[in-house]
Amino acid sequence: MSQRRKPGFLWGAATAAHQVEGNNINSDIWLLEALPGTPFKERSGDACDHFSRYDDDIALLAKLGLNTYRFSIEWARVEPDEGLFSAAMLAHYGRVLDSCRRHGVVPMVTLHHFTSPRWFAAKGGFENPEAPGLFARYARRVVEAVGDRIDWLCTINEANLTFAPVPSLLKAAAQATGSDTFSTFLFSNLSKSKPIVRDCHAAARAAIKDVRRDLPVGYTLAIDDIQDAPGVSGRAARLNSALYDVWLTAAREDDFIGVQNYSRKVLGDRGFVMPQTGALGPEGKDFYPASLGGAVRYAASVAKVPVVVTENGIGTADDTIRVRHMDGALASLRNAIKDGVEVRGYIHWSFLDNFEWLSGYGEQFGLVAVDRASQQRIVKPSARYLGKVARAGSY
């Protein structure tokens, strides 16, 4: 088994357990996908069968020239019933980490990437004041079992993100689980859940550091590059502060902040406007790859800790657009680094075309396509492009 690598810059790609592993039957989202009236376009099903194909996938990632793999450990597998921890599932994720080491890839682990155990959702999820203790207990068990093989750890993915609650769906889920309530990370009451999410992160960080003091810990945030429209001044700064500062200030206690950026928003006198300059991307959306640099600069200026770009990409079936997007995003990141922003890595979303939540398998963010019938992996030119950049090590 190879020794742990510590490259100067992390070049990688990311996945999330529910989106690629398949058959995550004890999770809250698995249930929501199947309920009548669900907003999910289709069910996740076998996904990319990454649960059994992880070693071949990690070998492919390394062969492409990437040195880092960001993936999530699925809480619903590790603790399928409250207080019942699966030694078999912890051993499975240990083997995934061993695969990273064997192929010379740095593992960055996320403990919560949108999905939770069904029992946790039935207890109120992140709206439950008991959530920090429950999440910290899970974090401790993971790090005790496999933490010696983790190089970077993200507690919660896009901790600041939520979708609008769907009361009828959550009511049906509560009835299906025989509980009085049902709340998921993606469909929670913002004012109730988000302070508790921050408490969950802090409690997990303390538990992790108690087991392994030297393990770099942070969380990731979804950050748009918010800009003033021409002739407007100060609105973007105020909105940036209102949306992100409470999260970024909290991250000052962490070892790094994960920035996840996909777009910019331009703010006029009466709200958001469509930019008058810039190209259009898929579905007529604003195509502005340089939004990554703006988001990274803002996050670093407030958090005052090193930045890792933990997600950046574009959903499109046209891989030439993906390459153009990546090229522009990396140029903006390079400029931020030249200006003194401390950036430790760039991790692309996503490694595989996978289950994109409400959109099902319709959106294609991957560097590698997946044939839905055969599960065959098909490398796209964008994967080779990023691998070439990574091998050059220009950052």
N, C-alpha and C positions, 0 to 999 in steps of 0.2 A: 504494500500500500504506500502511495506517495506521501510525502510530507506536506503539511499545510503550506500553501503558497500565499505570499503576501505581496501581490503586485502593487506597483506604484499607483495605478489607476484601475478601477474596477470597470471592465467592459463586459456587459452581460445582457441577459434577457430574462423575462419573468413569466411565471404562471401563478395561478391560484388553484388550490386543491379542488374545490367544487367545479371549477371550470374545465379541468383537464382529467381528473382522476376517474370519474365515473361512479355511479351507483352510491352516492353519498346519502344513504337511506335514513340515517338518524339525524340529519340536519333539518333546520327550520325551513330552508329554501326548497329542499326536496318535497316537503309537504305542500308548500305554497304553490309550487309548479303544477300540482295535480288537482287542486281545488277548483270547483266550478266558478267561472267568472274570473279566473286568474289573469293578471296582466302579462304573465310570461307567455311569449309567443309559442314556445314549445318546451318540452321537458329536456333536462340535461342528459338523462339516460346513461349510456356508456361513456359519454364525453369523448375524450381522446384515449381512454384506457391507459392513461399515464400511470395509474396505480400499479399495473403489471409491467409496463413498458419503460419505466423510468430510467433504467440503466442504458438502454439503447438511445433514449432521448438525450441523456446527459453526455453520452459519448459523442453524439452528433453535435451538440452545442460546443463541445471542446474542439471537435474536428473543424468546425467553422472558424475557430480562432478566438472565441470568447472565453474569458477567464473567470466569469462569475455567473452563478445561477441563483436567482431569487425565486423561492417557492414557498408555499405555505404548508404548515402542519394543520391538519383538520381536527379541530376540537371535538367535533361530533364523533369522530372515530376513536380518539384517545379517551374521551369520557362519555360514552354513549348513554349512560344513565348517571344521575347525580351521585358522585362519590365513587363510582365504579370505573377505575382506570384500567385500560387494556394494555397489558404487558406486550401482547402480540403487535398491537398497532404502534406502540413506542419502538419496538424492535424493527418494525417495517421502516419507520422514518429514520432510524439509525442506519439501516441499509441504504437508504437514499443518500444520507450524508456520507456514508462510506463510498458510495459510487462517485460522489463529487470529488472526494479525496483521491480516489483511484484514477480518475481522469484528469487530475490536476486543476480542478475547478473550485473556486472559493464559494462556499455556500452562504447565502444570506437567507435567513428563515423569517417568515412572518407567522405570528401565532394566531392572528385572527384576520381573515380576508373575507369579510362580509357575512360568512355563515357561522351559525352557532348550533350547539346541540338543541334538539327539539325541547328537551326538558327545561333548558335555560330560557328559551323563548316563552314557554308556558308559565314560567315564574316571573314574567315581566321583562325579561331580557335586560337591556341596558337602561331601562326605566326603573329597575329594582335597586333600591339602596344596598342590597346585599351583593350586587354584581361585582364590586371591586374585590371582595374577599374570594368569591368563586373564581374569578378570572386569575387572580394572583396564585391561587392554589393550583390551577391548571398550568400556569407558566412555570411554577416551581417544579412540578412533576416532570415537565418536558426537559427543563434544563438539568435537573438531577439525572435524568435518564440518558440524554444525548447531548447535553450542552457542551461537553468537551470537544465535540466535533463541529460546532457552529462557529463561524467566524464573525458574522454580523447578525443582529437580531432586531427585527421590527415587531413591536408588540401588536399594533392595530393598524390595518391598512385604511388610508383615507379617513382618519378618525373624525374629521369634520364633515363628512359627507352623509347625506340622507336623502331618500326620496319622499315624496308626499305620502303620508299614511293612507291606506285603503281600508277604511273601517269595516266594510262588509267582508273583505278577505280575511282580516285579522279575527273578526268574530267567528267566521267559519273555521279558522284554524283552532281557535279556542274550543269550539264545540268538538272538533275532531280529536283534540287531545284531552278532552274532559276537564279543562281548566277554566278559570274565571277570566283569564287574560292571555294574550299572546302578542308579544312584541319582538320584532326582529331588528337587527342593526339597520337594514335598508329601509324599513317602514316603521319608524319610531317617532314619537313626539319629540321634536327638536329641543324644546325648552326643558323637558324632563331628562332626556337621555344624554345630551352632550356634556353637561357637567359631570355626569357619572362616568361617561367614557374617559374623560380626562383623569378621573380618580382611578379608573381601572388601569390606565396606563401607568400612573404613578405607583400604584400598589404592585403591579407586575414588575416594574423596573426594580423596586426594592427587593422583591422576592428573588429575581434573577441575580441581582448583584450580591445578595446574601449567599448564593450558591457559587457564583463565578464572577468575582469582582472585575476581572479584566475583559469581560465580554462587552463589546460596543453595543449599546442599546439606544433605540430611538423609536419614533413612530412616523408614519407617512401622512402627508396632507395633500388634498386636491387643491391646487392653486391655479387660478386663471391669471393671466397677465391683464390686469385692468388698466385701461388707458383713458385719458381725457380725449374727447373729440376735438378737432381743430376749433379754436376760439373758446374752449372751456378750460377752466383752471381750478384744480383743487378737489374736484369731485372724486376722481379716481383714488387719490391719497386717502380721502375720508372713508371711502368704501373698502379699500384694502385694509385699513385699520380696523374697521367694524367687523369685517369677515374673518380676518386671519390673526390679528395680533394676540388675542387671548390664547390661541393655540401655539403661536410662535414664541410667545413669552414663556409659556410652560415648557417649551422644548429647551430652554436654556439650562435645564437640569439634566439634559440628555447628552449623549456622546456625539450625536449627529441628528440632522433632520432630513427626512426623506421627502423630496419634492416630486409631485406627480402633476404634470402639466400637459394639456391637450389643446388649449385654445386661449385666445384673448377675448376680452370684452371691452367695447368702446362705449364710453359714457358721455352722453350729451346732456343738454339742459333738462330734458324730460325723460331721462332713462337711457337704456341701452339703444344704440343705433348700429345699423350695418355700416361698416367702414366704407368710405368712398374710394379708398385706395387699396391695392392688394388684389391678389388673384383669388378666384373661387376654387374650392376643392370639391370633394365628393358631395353630391346632393345640394350643390349651390352654396355650401357653407364657406365661411371666411377661411382662406388658406394662409396661415401666418405662422410658419415654423419658428420664427424668432420669439414667439411667446415664451418659449422655454427660458431663454436668457433673462427676460423680464421677471418671470416668476422666481427664478433662482436668486436673482439680485435682491428682490424684495424679502424673500425668506431669510437669506443670510443677514440682511441688514437688521432684522428684528430679532431673530433667534440667536445670532452671534455664536453659532456652533458650525462645524463643517457640514456641508450639504452633500447628499448623495441623490442624484436623479434616479428615483426608484421606479418611475414609469414615465414614458413619453412615446407617442406613436400616433398612428392615424388609421381609422377604419376604412379600408378601400379594397376593392377587388383589383385595382390597377396598381401593380407593384412599382411601376415607374413613378407614380405619385408618392409612394412610400419612400423611395430612394430620395426624391427631391425634398420631401419633408424632413427626412433624417439629416440630409446634407445641410439644410438651412438651420435646423435645430442645433446641430453640433457646431455650426459656425457661431451661432449666438452664445453657446456655452463656452466656446473657446475664447470669445471676446470677454465674457464675464471673468474667466480665469485670468486672462491677461490684465484685467483691471483689479485683480487682487482677491476675488471671491474664492474662498477655499472649497473646492469641489473635489470630492473623493471618487466619484464614479458616475457612469451613465449606463442605466439598465433599461433596455427597450421593452415596451409592452406591444406585443407579447411574443413569446417564443413560438407558440403554436396557434394556429387558427382554432378557436375554442368556443365554449358556451359563453356568450356575452349577455348573461342575465336576461333582462326583459326582451332583448332582441333575439335571443336564441342563437342559432348558428348562422344568422344572416350577415352579421358584421365580421369583417376579416381584418384583424389587427396583426396577424402572425407573420413572422419571418419564414415560417415553415407551414405549408398547407397540410391538411390532414384529409385524406379520402374518407368520407363518412362510412362507406360500406366496408372497406378493407383495412382501415386504420393505417394505410400507407402514408409515410411522411414524404413530402415533396418540397425540397429546398427551393426557396425563391431567390431571385437575384439580390433582393434587399438583404438577405442573410449573408450572402457572400460579400456584399458591400460593407456591412458593419464589421464582419470578420476581418476584412482587409484593413479597415481603419484601426481596429483593435490591435492587429499585428504590428501596424506602423508605430503604435504607442506614442502618437504625437502630442498627447496631453501630459 
